[in-house]
């Protein structure tokens, strides 16, 4: 599985979150259902994107609990029921998941069990664990569907400087 390293400037998103469980299977059901509701909320508030749309899903750990935060790029106002988040500039490892959404945990397994341990990079988990970036290439259950997984990283050599 290939990856690229990319720096990304800071950006702002608005979205909604839901608490997840410790079960991958259950979390897939929760996140799929939550996406449907989130998309309905976007349409209701006239925030649907057209053309080259972008959506995000951030995986966050807060106070020992796991949260899934669905978001879109922030516009000029924050709708009621939505939260704004400032995403700081980072260097990222970007991996593309190709295939149906229900196979994404296989890609995550490869990233966290194989790719990251064999690389020179260490994930940074201060703000969030990673985010998924969805665009026109995403199609729920198609084999050709693409989701980009962005993991904030630093070179492992940076840790040695401070030891």
C-alpha positions as CSV (number, residue, x, y, z in Angstrom):
1,X,0.0,0.0,0.0
2,X,1.4,3.3,-1.0
3,X,1.4,6.6,0.9
4,X,2.5,10.1,0.4
5,X,3.7,12.8,2.8
6,X,2.0,16.1,2.5
7,X,2.0,19.3,4.5
8,X,-1.3,21.0,4.9
9,X,-1.9,24.6,6.0
10,X,-4.3,25.3,8.8
11,X,-8.0,25.2,8.0
12,X,-11.4,25.4,9.6
13,X,-14.3,23.0,9.5
14,X,-17.8,23.0,10.9
15,X,-19.6,19.8,11.8
16,X,-21.2,17.5,14.3
17,X,-20.0,14.6,16.3
18,X,-21.1,11.3,17.8
19,X,-19.6,9.0,20.5
20,X,-18.3,5.7,19.2
21,X,-17.8,2.3,21.0
22,X,-14.9,-0.1,21.3
23,X,-16.4,-2.4,18.6
24,X,-15.3,-1.8,15.0
25,X,-18.4,-3.5,13.7
26,X,-20.7,-1.3,15.8
27,X,-18.7,1.8,15.0
28,X,-19.1,1.2,11.2
29,X,-22.9,1.0,11.8
30,X,-22.9,4.2,13.9
31,X,-20.7,6.2,11.6
32,X,-22.7,5.1,8.5
33,X,-26.0,6.1,10.1
34,X,-24.5,9.3,11.4
35,X,-23.3,10.3,7.9
36,X,-26.9,9.9,6.6
37,X,-28.2,12.2,9.4
38,X,-25.3,14.7,8.9
39,X,-26.1,14.9,5.2
40,X,-29.8,15.5,5.9
41,X,-28.8,18.2,8.3
42,X,-26.6,19.8,5.6
43,X,-29.5,19.8,3.2
44,X,-32.0,21.2,5.7
45,X,-29.6,24.1,6.5
46,X,-28.8,24.6,2.8
47,X,-25.2,23.7,3.3
48,X,-25.1,21.0,0.7
49,X,-22.0,21.4,-1.6
50,X,-22.1,21.1,-5.3
51,X,-19.4,20.5,-7.9
52,X,-16.1,19.7,-6.2
53,X,-17.4,18.9,-2.8
54,X,-15.3,18.0,0.2
55,X,-16.3,16.4,3.5
56,X,-14.3,15.2,6.4
57,X,-14.6,12.7,9.2
58,X,-12.2,13.2,12.2
59,X,-11.5,10.5,14.7
60,X,-10.9,12.1,18.1
61,X,-10.2,10.8,21.6
62,X,-11.5,13.0,24.4
63,X,-11.5,12.0,28.1
64,X,-10.9,8.4,27.2
65,X,-13.8,8.2,24.8
66,X,-13.8,7.9,21.0
67,X,-15.7,10.4,18.8
68,X,-16.5,10.7,15.1
69,X,-16.7,14.2,13.9
70,X,-18.3,14.7,10.4
71,X,-17.5,18.1,8.9
72,X,-17.4,20.4,5.8
73,X,-15.1,23.3,5.2
74,X,-16.3,26.3,7.3
75,X,-18.2,29.0,5.6
76,X,-18.8,32.5,7.0
77,X,-21.2,31.3,9.8
78,X,-21.6,28.4,12.1
79,X,-25.1,26.9,11.9
80,X,-27.0,26.1,15.1
81,X,-26.2,22.5,16.2
82,X,-22.8,22.6,14.5
83,X,-19.3,23.1,16.0
84,X,-16.4,24.9,14.4
85,X,-12.9,23.3,14.7
86,X,-9.5,24.9,13.9
87,X,-7.2,22.3,12.3
88,X,-3.6,23.4,12.7
89,X,-1.0,23.1,10.0
90,X,0.6,19.6,10.1
91,X,2.7,17.2,8.1
92,X,0.5,14.2,7.2
93,X,0.9,10.7,6.0
94,X,-1.8,10.3,3.4
95,X,-3.1,6.8,2.4
96,X,-5.9,6.1,0.0
97,X,-8.5,3.5,0.9
98,X,-9.9,2.1,-2.3
99,X,-13.0,0.0,-2.1
100,X,-16.3,-0.1,-0.3
101,X,-16.6,1.7,3.0
102,X,-17.2,-1.5,4.9
103,X,-13.6,-2.5,4.1
104,X,-12.0,0.6,5.5
105,X,-10.8,-1.1,8.8
106,X,-8.6,-3.4,6.7
107,X,-6.9,-0.3,5.4
108,X,-6.5,1.1,8.9
109,X,-5.0,-2.2,10.0
110,X,-2.4,-2.0,7.3
111,X,-1.6,1.7,8.2
112,X,-1.2,1.2,11.9
113,X,0.2,-2.3,12.0
114,X,2.5,-2.2,8.9
115,X,3.0,1.1,7.2
116,X,3.6,3.4,10.2
117,X,5.8,1.0,12.2
118,X,8.0,0.5,9.1
119,X,8.3,4.2,8.3
120,X,10.3,7.0,9.9
121,X,7.2,8.7,11.1
122,X,5.3,8.8,14.4
123,X,1.6,9.8,14.6
124,X,0.8,12.9,16.5
125,X,-2.5,12.5,18.5
126,X,-2.8,15.8,20.3
127,X,-5.8,17.2,18.4
128,X,-7.2,14.1,16.6
129,X,-6.1,10.7,15.6
130,X,-6.6,11.0,11.9
131,X,-9.2,12.3,9.4
132,X,-10.9,10.9,6.4
133,X,-11.3,13.2,3.4
134,X,-14.2,12.5,1.1
135,X,-14.6,14.0,-2.4
136,X,-16.2,13.2,-5.8
137,X,-14.2,9.9,-5.9
138,X,-16.2,8.5,-2.9
139,X,-19.1,6.1,-3.7
140,X,-20.4,4.1,-0.6
141,X,-20.1,0.5,-1.8
142,X,-18.2,0.6,-5.1
143,X,-14.9,-1.2,-5.5
144,X,-13.5,2.0,-7.2
145,X,-14.5,4.3,-4.3
146,X,-11.6,6.3,-2.8
147,X,-11.3,7.9,0.7
148,X,-8.1,9.6,1.7
149,X,-6.9,8.9,5.2
150,X,-4.8,11.8,6.7
151,X,-2.6,11.0,9.8
152,X,-0.7,13.9,11.4
153,X,2.9,12.8,11.8
154,X,6.4,13.9,12.8
155,X,9.7,12.4,12.0
156,X,10.7,9.9,14.7
157,X,14.2,11.5,14.8
158,X,12.5,14.7,16.3
159,X,11.7,12.7,19.5
160,X,15.4,11.8,19.9
161,X,16.4,15.5,20.0
162,X,14.6,16.1,23.2
163,X,15.7,12.9,25.0
